[in-house]
Amino acid sequence: MLRTIGKRILLLVPTLFGLTILLFAWVRSLPGGPAAALLGERATPDAVARINEAYGFDRPLIEQYFTWLGRLLQGDFGASISSRRPVLEEFANRFPATLELSIAALLIAVAIGIPVGYWAARNYGRAADHVSVAASLVGITIPVFFLAYILKFVFAVQLGWLPSDGRQDNIQATRVTGFYVLDGLLTGELDASWNAILHLILPAMALSTIPLAIIVRITRASVLEVMNADYVRTGRAKGLPKPQIRDRFVLRNAMLPVVTTIGLQAGLLISGAVLTETVFAFHGVGEFLATAIFQRDFPVLQGFVLFIAVAYAAINLIVDISYSFIDPRVRIQ
């Protein structure tokens, strides 16, 4: 197992190297530049030239790339052009918010998606099955930002049940890990933890719709396939109890493609929270990344996207390893 994990980690090296090339080329292809974005109406040729010289943007692209790559290998991701703070510090301050939101959205998607998918498969061809399929199609097709605005308008503005934006009200809360819900539990400040949960509900619901719909459909299809397998029919013919057939034969074998889907969706949630965080002013990586795009903040764009790519690769590695725990017959090559 350790050897397999080591091989997978080594395979990430050329992947990440190729990603740095594509990322550097993409950032440099953006129209305008950081100097013009920072200076705005004050962007005179002399002022732009001074900023470009200060940050090395006037040097040849090849030299800029290898300079940036050399700093990456030393753990130096540069400093944000807009905030003047190190990119690594900015990411560390904001990543807990994005991760907390992604975990909440994934928990909603898994907690609802797997039971609904199984229920739809058990009622195949009936009204319950048709309703679940139609609802999953709606969940996949509706834009996340559109649903986010609807949820915000209905539950925050009209009904006033939930907060409309932010991660927490302006309360005195102790910060330990950067995960507001966990911090409240660790310090015993349950009111702060509950307040953070209330702020999480709407953005997590909006962000969970697409993975929820996908998990429902994958679970339904996988359970239907397993339920028609020979070994399940044999178990029924032998008179095995229904709970044993469900747990030992159906769910265990049907979960393999579902786990793959959950792993992929977990990575997509982390990388796709930009719109949700922007709508709900949820101060995470996505919101800061959107601001960096408008400001042409090259160090932030390069560093944040690279961090997210590494997190996505790590999640997929964990999913691959989990196969052997779900079904010992599966071996990672």
C-alpha positions in Angstrom: 0.0 0.0 0.0 2.8 2.5 0.9 4.6 1.6 -2.3 1.5 2.3 -4.3 0.9 5.6 -2.5 4.5 6.6 -3.2 4.1 5.8 -6.9 1.0 7.9 -7.1 2.7 10.9 -5.5 5.7 10.6 -7.9 3.2 10.7 -10.8 2.0 14.0 -9.5 5.4 15.6 -10.2 5.2 15.8 -14.0 1.5 16.6 -13.7 2.1 19.6 -11.5 5.1 20.7 -13.7 2.8 20.7 -16.8 0.2 22.6 -14.8 2.7 25.4 -13.9 3.4 25.9 -17.6 -0.3 26.1 -18.5 -1.1 28.2 -15.5 1.7 30.7 -16.2 0.6 30.9 -19.9 -3.0 31.5 -19.0 -2.4 34.2 -16.4 -0.1 36.1 -18.8 -2.7 35.9 -21.6 -5.3 37.8 -19.6 -6.1 41.2 -21.2 -4.6 44.2 -19.5 -2.1 43.8 -16.7 -1.7 44.1 -12.9 -0.2 47.6 -13.2 -3.2 49.0 -15.1 -5.6 47.3 -12.8 -3.9 48.7 -9.7 -3.5 52.2 -11.0 -6.9 52.6 -12.6 -7.4 56.1 -13.9 -3.8 57.0 -12.7 -2.3 54.4 -15.1 0.2 56.6 -16.9 2.9 55.0 -19.0 5.6 55.9 -16.5 3.6 54.6 -13.5 2.9 51.3 -15.3 6.6 50.9 -16.3 7.6 51.4 -12.7 5.3 48.7 -11.4 6.3 46.3 -14.1 9.9 46.8 -13.3 9.3 46.4 -9.6 7.6 43.1 -10.0 9.7 41.9 -13.0 6.8 41.9 -15.5 9.0 43.7 -18.0 11.4 40.7 -18.3 11.2 38.0 -21.0 8.4 35.4 -20.3 10.9 32.5 -20.1 12.9 34.3 -17.4 9.7 35.2 -15.5 8.6 31.6 -15.6 11.8 30.0 -14.4 12.2 32.7 -11.7 8.7 31.9 -10.5 9.3 28.2 -10.6 12.5 28.5 -8.7 10.7 30.4 -6.0 8.0 27.8 -5.9 10.6 25.0 -5.2 11.8 27.1 -2.3 8.3 27.5 -0.9 8.0 31.1 -1.9 4.7 31.8 -3.7 5.3 35.5 -3.9 3.2 38.3 -2.5 -0.2 39.6 -3.5 0.1 42.8 -5.7 -3.1 44.3 -4.2 -2.8 43.4 -0.5 1.1 43.2 -0.3 0.7 40.1 1.9 2.4 36.7 1.1 0.2 34.5 -1.1 0.7 31.6 1.2 -0.6 33.6 4.1 -3.6 34.8 2.2 -4.4 31.2 1.2 -4.0 29.9 4.7 -6.4 32.6 6.0 -9.1 31.9 3.4 -8.8 28.2 2.7 -10.6 27.1 5.9 -13.7 29.0 4.8 -13.8 27.3 1.4 -13.0 23.9 2.9 -15.7 24.3 5.6 -18.3 25.3 3.0 -17.3 22.4 0.7 -17.5 19.9 3.5 -21.0 21.2 4.4 -22.1 21.0 0.8 -20.7 17.5 0.4 -22.3 16.3 3.6 -25.7 17.5 2.3 -25.2 15.9 -1.0 -24.1 12.5 0.4 -26.7 12.4 3.2 -29.5 13.1 0.8 -28.2 11.7 -2.5 -27.4 8.1 -1.5 -30.7 7.4 0.3 -32.8 9.1 -2.4 -30.8 7.2 -5.2 -31.3 3.9 -3.4 -35.0 4.7 -2.8 -35.5 5.5 -6.4 -33.9 2.2 -7.5 -36.1 0.3 -5.1 -39.1 1.9 -6.6 -38.0 1.7 -10.2 -40.7 2.6 -12.7 -43.0 4.1 -10.1 -43.9 7.7 -9.3 -41.2 8.0 -6.7 -38.5 7.0 -9.2 -39.8 9.5 -11.8 -39.9 12.3 -9.3 -36.3 11.7 -8.2 -35.1 11.5 -11.8 -36.8 14.7 -12.7 -35.6 16.5 -9.6 -32.0 15.4 -10.3 -32.2 16.8 -13.8 -33.4 20.1 -12.4 -30.5 20.1 -9.9 -28.0 19.5 -12.7 -29.3 22.1 -15.1 -30.1 25.0 -12.8 -27.2 27.5 -12.5 -25.6 27.6 -9.1 -25.5 31.4 -8.9 -29.2 31.6 -9.9 -30.3 29.2 -7.2 -28.0 31.0 -4.7 -29.8 34.3 -5.4 -33.2 32.6 -5.1 -32.3 31.0 -1.7 -30.9 34.2 -0.5 -34.0 36.2 -1.5 -36.5 33.8 -0.1 -35.0 32.5 3.2 -32.9 35.6 4.1 -34.6 38.6 2.7 -38.3 37.6 2.6 -38.6 35.2 5.5 -35.6 36.3 7.5 -34.9 32.8 8.7 -31.2 32.7 7.9 -28.3 35.2 7.5 -27.8 36.6 4.0 -24.0 36.8 3.9 -20.8 36.4 5.7 -19.4 33.5 7.8 -20.5 34.7 11.2 -22.1 37.7 12.9 -20.0 40.3 14.5 -19.6 38.4 17.8 -16.6 37.9 20.1 -15.5 34.4 19.1 -12.2 32.7 19.7 -10.3 31.7 16.6 -8.2 28.5 16.8 -8.2 26.6 13.4 -10.0 29.0 11.1 -13.0 26.6 10.8 -15.6 28.7 12.7 -17.9 25.7 13.5 -15.1 23.6 14.8 -13.6 26.6 16.7 -16.8 27.0 18.6 -16.9 23.4 19.6 -13.3 23.3 20.7 -13.6 26.4 22.8 -17.0 25.6 24.2 -18.5 28.7 22.5 -21.6 26.8 21.2 -23.4 30.0 20.4 -20.6 31.0 18.0 -20.6 27.5 16.5 -24.4 27.6 15.9 -24.2 31.0 14.4 -21.5 29.8 12.0 -23.8 26.8 11.1 -26.7 29.2 10.3 -24.4 31.2 8.0 -23.4 27.9 6.2 -26.8 26.6 5.4 -27.8 28.7 2.4 -24.4 28.7 0.6 -24.0 25.0 1.3 -27.4 24.2 -0.1 -26.7 26.2 -3.2 -23.3 24.6 -3.7 -24.6 21.1 -3.0 -27.3 21.0 -5.7 -25.1 19.7 -8.6 -23.2 17.0 -6.7 -26.5 16.0 -5.0 -28.2 15.4 -8.3 -25.2 13.5 -9.7 -24.9 11.3 -6.6 -28.7 10.5 -6.8 -28.4 9.4 -10.5 -25.1 7.4 -10.0 -26.5 5.7 -6.9 -29.7 4.8 -8.6 -28.0 3.4 -11.7 -25.5 1.5 -9.7 -28.1 -0.1 -7.3 -30.3 -1.1 -10.3 -27.3 -2.8 -11.9 -26.4 -4.7 -8.7 -30.0 -5.7 -7.9 -30.2 -7.5 -11.2 -26.9 -9.3 -10.7 -26.9 -13.1 -10.4 -25.5 -13.3 -6.9 -28.3 -11.1 -5.6 -30.9 -13.3 -7.2 -29.2 -16.3 -5.8 -29.3 -14.8 -2.3 -33.0 -14.1 -2.6 -33.6 -17.7 -3.9 -31.8 -19.1 -0.8 -34.1 -17.0 1.4 -31.5 -14.7 2.9 -32.9 -11.8 5.0 -33.5 -8.6 3.1 -31.3 -6.5 5.3 -28.4 -8.9 4.7 -29.0 -8.8 0.9 -29.2 -5.0 1.0 -26.1 -4.4 3.2 -23.8 -7.3 2.1 -24.6 -7.6 -1.6 -26.3 -4.5 -2.9 -25.0 -1.5 -1.1 -21.4 -2.8 -0.7 -21.0 -3.5 -4.4 -23.0 -0.5 -5.6 -20.9 2.0 -3.6 -17.7 1.7 -5.7 -18.9 4.0 -8.5 -20.6 6.2 -5.9 -17.4 6.7 -4.0 -15.6 7.6 -7.2 -18.3 10.2 -7.9 -18.1 11.6 -4.4 -14.4 12.0 -4.6 -14.6 13.8 -8.0 -17.4 16.1 -6.7 -15.4 16.9 -3.5 -12.5 18.2 -5.7 -15.0 20.2 -7.9 -16.7 21.7 -4.9 -13.4 23.2 -3.6 -12.5 24.5 -7.0 -16.1 25.6 -7.9 -17.1 27.7 -4.9 -16.2 31.0 -6.6 -19.8 32.0 -7.5 -21.4 30.8 -4.3 -18.8 32.6 -2.1 -19.3 35.8 -4.2 -23.1 35.8 -3.9 -23.1 35.2 -0.1 -19.9 37.3 0.6 -18.4 34.2 2.1 -14.8 35.2 2.6 -13.0 32.2 1.2 -10.6 31.3 -1.6 -13.2 31.6 -4.3 -14.2 35.2 -3.4 -10.6 36.3 -3.2 -9.7 34.5 -6.5 -12.6 36.3 -8.3 -11.2 39.6 -7.0 -7.7 38.7 -8.1 -8.9 38.0 -11.6 -10.3 41.5 -11.9 -7.2 43.0 -10.5 -4.8 40.9 -12.6 -3.1 39.8 -9.4 -0.7 37.3 -11.0 0.9 35.8 -7.8 -2.5 35.2 -6.3 -3.9 33.6 -9.4 -0.9 31.3 -9.9 -0.6 30.4 -6.2 -4.3 29.8 -5.5 -5.0 27.7 -8.6 -1.9 25.6 -7.9 -3.0 25.0 -4.3 -6.5 24.0 -5.4 -5.0 21.6 -8.0 -2.9 19.9 -5.3 -5.9 19.6 -3.1 -7.9 18.1 -5.9 -5.1 15.5 -6.6 -4.9 14.6 -2.9 -8.6 14.0 -2.8 -8.5 11.7 -5.8 -5.6 9.8 -4.2 -7.7 9.3 -1.0 -10.6 8.0 -3.1 -8.3 5.5 -4.9 -7.0 4.2 -1.5 -10.5 4.0 -0.1 -11.4 1.4 -2.7 -9.5 -1.4 -0.9 -11.4 -0.6 2.3 -14.8 -0.8 0.6 -14.1 -3.9 -1.3 -10.9 -5.9 -0.6 -11.1 -7.5 -4.0 -10.2 -4.2 -5.6 -6.4 -3.5 -5.7 -4.8 -0.2 -6.7 -2.4 -0.8 -9.5 
